[in-house]
């Protein structure tokens, strides 16, 4: 049976980041991270909207922790 991946939009990604203690993350931060930076947040385009996979969000948040330390 195939494994279904869970996707989030920018608002849901922000809420997930807040839940993990990254209170400085906004929807704008998520959108900018998808297009700019040394380690951009991987995105999946569905129609005209960008969505982010749960695993990619976790990896992005980990990279933020490493850069802050």
N, CA, C and O of each residue as an XYZ file, in Angstrom:
276
protein
N       0.845     -1.181      0.000
C       0.000      0.000      0.000
C       0.890      1.243      0.000
O       1.815      1.324      0.807
N       0.636      2.215     -0.883
C       1.479      3.413     -0.952
C       1.310      4.286      0.299
O       0.239      4.355      0.901
N       2.403      4.940      0.657
C       2.396      5.848      1.804
C       1.969      7.218      1.310
O       2.554      7.747      0.365
N       0.966      7.793      1.931
C       0.489      9.117      1.557
C       1.261     10.164      2.343
O       1.436     10.047      3.556
N       1.718     11.185      1.638
C       2.473     12.247      2.276
C       1.522     13.389      2.618
O       0.613     13.701      1.849
N       1.737     14.008      3.772
C       0.881     15.099      4.218
C       1.494     16.422      3.779
O       2.687     16.654      3.979
N       0.682     17.285      3.184
C       1.137     18.583      2.700
C       0.448     19.707      3.461
O      -0.692     19.569      3.904
N       1.161     20.827      3.605
C       0.653     22.004      4.307
C       0.804     23.226      3.420
O       1.726     23.298      2.607
N      -0.111     24.201      3.575
C       0.085     25.474      2.896
C       0.915     26.371      3.816
O       1.343     25.925      4.881
N       1.150     27.620      3.427
C       2.024     28.509      4.202
C       1.481     28.762      5.607
O       2.251     28.782      6.568
N       0.170     28.956      5.742
C      -0.425     29.212      7.056
C      -0.289     28.003      7.973
O       0.041     28.142      9.150
N      -0.543     26.827      7.433
C      -0.418     25.605      8.235
C       1.037     25.331      8.600
O       1.324     24.823      9.684
N       1.960     25.670      7.688
C       3.381     25.513      7.968
C       3.790     26.433      9.113
O       4.552     26.032      9.993
N       3.287     27.662      9.103
C       3.567     28.606     10.186
C       3.064     28.061     11.517
O       3.773     28.138     12.520
N       1.864     27.518     11.540
C       1.307     26.959     12.774
C       2.135     25.780     13.271
O       2.338     25.628     14.475
N       2.606     24.958     12.364
C       3.458     23.822     12.734
C       4.779     24.318     13.325
O       5.271     23.759     14.305
N       5.353     25.366     12.729
C       6.598     25.946     13.251
C       6.371     26.520     14.651
O       7.207     26.338     15.537
N       5.259     27.205     14.854
C       4.940     27.758     16.181
C       4.783     26.635     17.201
O       5.234     26.757     18.340
N       4.146     25.550     16.793
C       3.950     24.414     17.692
C       5.292     23.831     18.126
O       5.413     23.296     19.228
N       6.294     23.936     17.264
C       7.625     23.404     17.560
C       8.542     24.435     18.207
O       9.729     24.172     18.401
N       8.000     25.616     18.544
C       8.776     26.613     19.262
C       9.419     27.695     18.409
O      10.152     28.529     18.942
N       9.176     27.711     17.123
C       9.725     28.735     16.230
C       8.699     29.865     16.102
O       8.049     30.005     15.066
N       8.561     30.662     17.154
C       7.515     31.686     17.183
C       7.800     32.857     16.254
O       6.909     33.667     15.995
N       9.042     32.963     15.740
C       9.393     34.052     14.834
C       8.990     33.770     13.384
O       9.109     34.653     12.534
N       8.524     32.576     13.092
C       8.149     32.200     11.718
C       6.762     32.747     11.401
O       5.809     32.537     12.151
N       6.665     33.454     10.275
C       5.387     33.974      9.795
C       5.084     33.338      8.431
O       5.922     32.630      7.873
N       3.905     33.592      7.911
C       3.580     33.096      6.567
C       4.557     33.670      5.546
O       4.959     32.982      4.608
N       4.933     34.926      5.732
C       5.892     35.571      4.834
C       7.249     34.877      4.906
O       7.900     34.690      3.877
N       7.684     34.495      6.102
C       8.945     33.774      6.274
C       8.909     32.466      5.497
O       9.883     32.104      4.836
N       7.799     31.766      5.575
C       7.660     30.478      4.878
C       7.735     30.687      3.372
O       8.437     29.953      2.677
N       7.015     31.682      2.863
C       7.032     31.933      1.413
C       8.429     32.323      0.937
O       8.885     31.852     -0.105
N       9.113     33.186      1.703
C      10.470     33.593      1.323
C      11.421     32.402      1.375
O      12.293     32.270      0.517
N      11.262     31.542      2.365
C      12.136     30.369      2.504
C      11.974     29.409      1.333
O      12.892     28.652      1.017
N      10.824     29.437      0.696
C      10.576     28.552     -0.439
C      11.305     29.023     -1.702
O      11.502     28.236     -2.628
N      11.699     30.277     -1.746
C      12.289     30.810     -2.967
C      13.701     31.371     -2.785
O      14.430     31.505     -3.768
N      14.102     31.701     -1.560
C      15.384     32.352     -1.328
C      16.171     31.623     -0.244
O      15.627     30.814      0.509
N      17.455     31.927     -0.184
C      18.287     31.402      0.886
C      19.186     30.265      0.431
O      19.007     29.688     -0.641
N      20.161     29.961      1.282
C      21.118     28.906      0.983
C      20.468     27.528      1.033
O      20.841     26.638      0.269
N      19.505     27.349      1.919
C      18.790     26.073      2.055
C      17.291     26.324      1.923
O      16.581     26.372      2.928
N      16.809     26.482      0.705
C      15.386     26.793      0.556
C      14.478     25.649      1.007
O      14.837     24.475      0.925
N      13.322     26.018      1.473
C      12.293     25.064      1.859
C      11.709     24.463      0.583
O      11.187     25.191     -0.260
N      11.793     23.152      0.436
C      11.271     22.497     -0.766
C       9.759     22.664     -0.828
O       9.062     22.572      0.183
N       9.275     22.911     -2.027
C       7.840     23.119     -2.208
C       7.330     22.240     -3.332
O       8.088     21.812     -4.203
N       6.047     21.981     -3.298
C       5.366     21.251     -4.352
C       4.251     22.146     -4.854
O       3.408     22.589     -4.074
N       4.240     22.413     -6.141
C       3.193     23.271     -6.703
C       2.036     22.398     -7.170
O       2.215     21.442     -7.925
N       0.869     22.748     -6.706
C      -0.358     22.083     -7.131
C      -1.273     23.191     -7.623
O      -1.743     24.017     -6.840
N      -1.518     23.202     -8.899
C      -2.232     24.330     -9.482
C      -1.316     25.536     -9.402
O      -0.153     25.458     -9.798
N      -1.819     26.634     -8.903
C      -1.013     27.850     -8.760
C      -0.541     28.046     -7.326
O       0.021     29.092     -7.005
N      -0.758     27.059     -6.457
C      -0.410     27.204     -5.045
C       0.777     26.327     -4.673
O       0.976     25.252     -5.240
N       1.563     26.805     -3.707
C       2.714     26.046     -3.207
C       2.325     25.345     -1.913
O       1.705     25.939     -1.031
N       2.696     24.080     -1.814
C       2.459     23.291     -0.610
C       3.787     22.699     -0.163
O       4.709     22.538     -0.962
N       3.871     22.378      1.121
C       5.107     21.904      1.713
C       4.865     20.570      2.402
O       3.919     20.427      3.176
N       5.719     19.598      2.120
C       5.595     18.271      2.720
C       6.088     18.316      4.163
O       6.994     19.079      4.497
N       5.489     17.499      5.002
C       5.836     17.472      6.418
C       7.330     17.226      6.638
O       7.945     17.900      7.464
N       7.921     16.277      5.917
C       9.344     15.981      6.053
C      10.226     17.159      5.667
O      11.255     17.407      6.296
N       9.819     17.885      4.630
C      10.575     19.060      4.191
C      10.488     20.182      5.224
O      11.461     20.904      5.444
N       9.329     20.329      5.855
C       9.167     21.338      6.907
C      10.077     21.017      8.081
O      10.748     21.903      8.609
N      10.104     19.750      8.493
C      10.948     19.341      9.614
C      12.424     19.598      9.300
O      13.158     20.086     10.159
N      12.866     19.278      8.085
C      14.258     19.504      7.686
C      14.582     20.996      7.678
O      15.662     21.396      8.112
N      13.663     21.816      7.190
C      13.865     23.264      7.151
C      13.976     23.827      8.561
O      14.848     24.653      8.828
N      13.105     23.391      9.467
C      13.162     23.874     10.840
C      14.466     23.444     11.514
O      15.041     24.209     12.288
N      14.934     22.236     11.230
C      16.223     21.776     11.767
C      17.360     22.667     11.279
O      18.256     23.013     12.049
N      17.323     23.038      9.998
C      18.395     23.886      9.461
C      18.351     25.271     10.095
O      19.392     25.907     10.260
N      17.159     25.745     10.452
C      17.047     27.043     11.143
C      17.696     26.962     12.514
O      18.351     27.914     12.939
N      17.529     25.861     13.208
C      18.128     25.681     14.537
C      19.652     25.712     14.418
O      20.322     26.353     15.227
N      20.199     25.026     13.421
C      21.647     24.959     13.237
C      22.229     26.334     12.906
O      23.328     26.657     13.356
N      21.516     27.140     12.134
C      22.032     28.468     11.774
C      21.949     29.433     12.945
O      22.779     30.336     13.057
N      20.954     29.260     13.828
C      20.798     30.150     14.976
C      21.864     29.879     16.024
O      22.355     30.809     16.663
N      22.231     28.600     16.209
C      23.220     28.236     17.236
C      24.559     28.769     16.926
O      25.501     28.553     17.688
